[in-house]
Amino acid sequence: MKPHVYIINCPPGWTKTPPMALAYLTNYLHHNEVDTQAIDLNIELFKYLGQPKESWLGLDAAFENNLFHQVSSSHPEFIASTIARLADATIIGFSLFKRNASFTFQLAEKIKKTYPNKQIVIGGPHVMQLEKENRLSNDYTWVIGEGESALLEIARGSDKKLFKFEETPNLDSLPQLDFDMFNLKNYSSVLPLLSSRGCKFNCAFCSERLLYKKFRMQSPECTARQIKELKEKYKCSTFVFCDSMINSDNAWLESFCRILIKQKLNIKWEAQFRIAAAFTQQTAELMRESGCYNLFIGLESGTDNTLKVMRKGYIGSTAKECLAVLRDAGLHYEISLIFGYPGESEEDFQATIDFIVNNKTIIPKIAQANPFVDYLNDFPGQTFSSPDGLARVERFLKILEKEKIKFTKSFINNLIY
């Protein structure tokens, strides 16, 4: 019997765009003649319940842990219909994040009881943390890192229980991205993109450095062609890059922007951006001309001491020069900050405040401000978020209000439970 694969994204989670991981996996398996369907259970349940977006997106452990039980009790028909949809599946895959882990495992157990012979595969970022904690049960097949080649091996009969970092060396070889498996009316008018996988850098606090072994980029021609096809197919002209940073390679970025301009695609795009000493006015202006309307910049601190401990790879004066280049090119950007990082003194905190206040003419908006969260458990025995970190965020907000510096209220303390 040919395998029939279902890949599921469980709630709660991001609702703005369709889940790109499911799109990549489904397209890849289809390309290799594996019958595959994607289910974004997250958006389906969000729409079904009519929950306020604030509660759905906010970090609330009780909400996340109780969601499956709540839905099973109040809307058993939703769970029953979901399981019934999987009757013809031979392989059922789940994309696992910290926030949807409780719902995912409870649904997986329900599926196992209903269909004991179906193979359940669990991948996604949170699997790496479970392996670190020795919590990978033999009841499931596990995937750490990218899932395309691993899922194809599983569909072709592999009996391995753990796949680790089976990475696609050439991103141009992947099938062109499409979102035919989703009802795009359920989302915003923005589509997600990914032009690279991994990160060249090694920031101490960031889990991204552990999710991939090698950094790879699509060619700028392939990325532009993908945008052109998506725009024509879905009548969409606004895109968000989910790359760790759009400026991993300035030559790539310039080439990409020039292609967009030459082809007159007339799109709008936003991305994450890294502070860089070698970033030029010419590149910034090409970005603006090609349709870049917003950049998210992880500044994290304004003091050289903390930036060094964080392994950010630049100093405050570099950040000031880079932000000025972006400002002079007419680009809009927003920055994020972390307070209470281990080793951050009161003097370091004040230096960050001074940096923001003294440079507020080149900082259009604070996108995010959070106390440090020890996602990687690098500081065992210590409790995070620390009282110092929480208090410093509150003090920082008062400074922002006093100095009339714009900030996004919903992204203050939004990374802590």
N, C-alpha and C positions, 0 to 999 in steps of 0.2 A: 504494500500500500504506500502510495506517495505521501510524504509528510505534508500536513496542513498546519501552518504556524500562525499563532495569534500572539501579538506583542501588545502589552497593556501598560498604560501609564495611569497609576492609581492616584487618588486624591489624598490630601489637599496639595495644591501647588499652583504654579504660575498659570494665569488664564489669558494673558494678552495675546500670545502667539501659539500656533500649534506646536506640539513637542517635536523638535527637530531630530532628536535621536531616533524616534519611531519612524520618521520619514526616511532617514538614511537607511535604517535597517530594512524596512519594507521594500524600498527601491532596490537595495542590493540583492535581497533574496529573490524578488521578482526577476531581476536581471539574470539570475542564475537558475531560473525556472523552478523556484520553490513557491508554492501557493501560500501566500502570506496576507494576513489582515492586521491592521492596527486599530486599537481601541483607545481613545483618549477618555478613559473613565473619569478623569479629573474634571474635564469641562462638562461632560454629560451630567455628572452628579451635581456640580455647581449650578448648572441651569435647572436641573430637576428640583433641587431644594430651594432655589431662589435665595441663597444665603447672601448677606452683605459681603462685598468684596473685602472689607477690612478684616472681618473675622476669618475669611478663607485664606487670606495671605499673611495674616499676623502670626507670629510664632507663639503658639499656645500648646504646651505639651498635653494638657487635659483634653483640649479639643481634638488634637491629632490622635491620641490614644483611645478616645471614646467614639470617634466618628463611625467606625464600622459597626459597633454595637448599636449606636444611635440609629443608623440607617437600617440595620437589620430589624430593629424593634419597631421603628416608625414607618418604614417603607420596605417591608420584606419583599415586595414585588420587584423592587429595583435589583436587589441581590439575586433573586431567583431568575429574573430575565437575563442578567449578566452571565450567570452560570449556564443557562440554557443556550446562549449564543455560542458557547464553547464546545458544544456536543460533538462537532466534527473535527475538533483539533486533535492533533497528535502531540504537538509541542506548544506549550504556553510560556511565553517569556514576560518577565516583569522588569521595568526600569525602576531601580530602587534608589531613593534619596532618604535622608534622615527624616524629613517631614512625612513622607508617605509610607515609612517602613511598617508602622503598626497596622495600617489598613491593608497593605500589600500582603503581609504574612497571614493576617486573619482570613483574607479572601483566598489566598493560596491553600490554606488548610481546609477551607470549605470546598474548594475545587477538588482537592485530593480525596476527600470523603465521598464526593459525588462521582468522580472519575478516577479511581485508583490507578489506572494504567496509563494515564497521561503523564508525559514528562514535563516537569516544571523547571524552567531556567530563570535564574535571577542574575541580572547585571545592573550596572549603574554605579555611580560614585560611592554609595554607602557600603557596597560589598567590600571595598578595600578596608574600611574601618572594621567591619565584622571579622575579616580575616585576621586583622591585627589583634582582635580580642578573642581569637580562637572560637568563633561562633558560627562557622560554616557547617551546617548540618548535612549529613549524607543523603537526606531526603530530597535534596535539590541538586541541580547542576548550576555551577557558579561561573560567572564571567567577570574578570577584573580588567579594566581598560576597554578599548574599543570592542564592539560586538559583531561587526560584519562577518569577518572570517570565522570567528568562533561559532556564531549561529549557523553558518553554512556547514561547518564540520558536523555540528550536532544534527542538522537536518539530513546530512548524508550518512548518519549512523554512528558517529563517534560515541564511545562510551566513557570518555573522560569526564570526571566530576568537577574539574577546575581548569579553566582557561585563563591565562594571564598574559596580558600585553601582546596580543596578536595584532600588531598594528599594520595598517595599510601603508606601504612605503611611498607610493605615488598617489596623491589625492586626486590627480587628474584622471586616474583610472576608474574612479568610482562613477556609478551612473549619475547622470544629471539629476539634481534634486527636484522633486515635485511634491505636491501636497494633495494629490487626488484622493488619498485615503481619509481625508478630513472634510467636514462641512465647515468651510472657512467663514460662513456667516456666524459661527459661534464665537469667533475671535475678533480682535480689532482689525483694522485695515493694514496692519504691518506684518511683513513676513520675515522670519529669521534666516540668517545666512551664516556660513562658516567657511572662511577662506584658509584657515590654518588649524592645526591641532597641536596641542602642547604649548610649552612656553620656553623661551630661551633663557629665562632668568630664574632666580632661586630665592625669592623673597621668603624670609624665615617663617612667616605666619600663614602662608598660602598653601592650601592643599593641592592646588593646580599642578605644582611641581611633582606630585606623586601620582597623578592620574595618567600620565603618559611617560614613556621612556624616551621617545625621540620627538623633536620638533620638526614638523613638515608643513609646507605651504602648497596650496594650489597655485598654478600659474595665474598671472593677472588676466590672461586671455580667457582661461577657463571660468574664472570668477565672473568676469564681465559677461560672458556668454550665458552663464547661468542666470544672471540678473535679467538679461534681455528676454530669455525664454519665460521666466517667471512673470515678468511684467506683461508680456503678450498673452500668456495663458490665463492669468488670474486678474488682469486689469489692475495690478497693484503697482504703485510707484513709490512706496515707502518701505525701507528695509532696515533691519537692525543686525549688525554683525555680533556674533556671540564669541568671537575670538578673544583670547586673553588680552591681546592688544592688536590694533590695526597697523601699528608702525614698527613691527618686528624687523622690517627691512625697508629702508627708505626708498631704495631703487624699485622694489616691488610696488610700493605705495604710489610712487610717481607714475610708473607705467600703468597701473590700474586706473588712476584718475585720468590720465591722458586718453585711455581707451573710452572711458565713459563720456568724456567731453567730445572726442572725435565722432563717436557714434550718436551723439545728441540723444542720449537715453532719457535725460530730464527726470532723474529720480532724486529722492531724498534718502539719505542714509545716516545712521549714527553708529558709533562704535566705542570700544574702550581704547584708551590711549595711554602710553607710558611716557613719563618725563624723559627727555633725551637731549644730551648736549649737542648732538650733531644735527638737530632738526632745523631745517632752513625755512626761511620765509617763502621761498618758491614752492616747496612741498605743501606748506600750509595753504597757500593761495590756490594751488591745484585742487586740494581737498574741498575748499569752499566752492570753487567753480564746478566741481564734479557733482555737487549735491550734498556734501556733508553739512548737516544742520545741528549736530550735537555730539560732544565727546564726553565720556565719563573717564575721569582721571584719578587714579589711586595715589594721591599725594601722600596720605597717611600721617605725615608729621612735617613740621616746619623747622625742626632742629637737627643739625648734623649728627648729634650724639645718637638720637633715636633712629634716624634713617640708617646709620651704620649698623646698629644692632639688628634692625629689621632686614638688613642686606638688600636695601632698595637699589643700591648702585649709583646713587647720585647725591648731591648735597643741595642745601637750600638755595644757594646762588644759582645753581643750574636750573632748579625748578622755576625760579623767578624769571630767568632769561627765556626759558621755553614757553612759559605762560604768556610772556610779552609778545613772543612771535605769533602765537595763536591769536591773541587779541588784535594785534596789528593787521592780521590777515582777515579779520572780520568773522572769525569762527566763534561759535558759542560752545562753552564747555562748562562742566561742573566737576567739583573735586570731592573726594571722600577723605575722611580722617579717622584715625584710631587713637583712642586715649587710654592711658593706663597700661601701655605695653610694658612687660617686665623690664625694669631698669629705667623707666621714664621717671625722672625726678620732678619735683615741683618747678625747678628752674627750667627743665626741658619743656614742661607743659606751658610755662609762661612764654618761652621762646616761640612755641607754635602759635600761641595767641598773638604775639607781636608780629609774627610773619604774616598771618592772615589780615590783621588790621592794617599793617604798613603796606600791604600789597592788594588792598581791596579793590583798587581800580583795575586790576588785571585778574580778579576772581569774580566772574559774573554770578556764581551761585555755589553754595555748599550743597552737594547732592546727598551726602551721607555723613553721619557722625555716630560712631559707636565705641563703647568700651571694648577692649581686647577680649576676644573669645578664644579659648585654647582648643580649637577644633582638632588639632593633631595630638593632643595629650602630651605635649612636649614638656609640660611643667607639672608632673604628678605631685599630688599632695597640696597643690595650691588651688584656691577657688577663684574661678573667673566666671562672670565679670567681677573684677575687684571693686571694693567700695571706692577706691581712688578713681578708677576709671569711670564709674557711674557718676560720681560727684563732679569730675572734670567735664563730662558731657554737659551736665546741667549748668555749670559755670560758663562753659563755652556758648551755650544758647543765649545766656544773658548778654554776653559780649556781642553776639550777632545782632540781637534786637537793639542794643544800644548804638551799635555802629551802622544799623540799617543795612546789614548784609543779607541778601536773600538766601533762604535755605528751604529744602523740601521737608515739611513737618513729618510726613509719613515715613521718611527714611532716617529719622533720628531714633537711635536705639532699636532699629528694626532687625538687627541680627542676633538679638539675645532673647532668651525665654524668660 
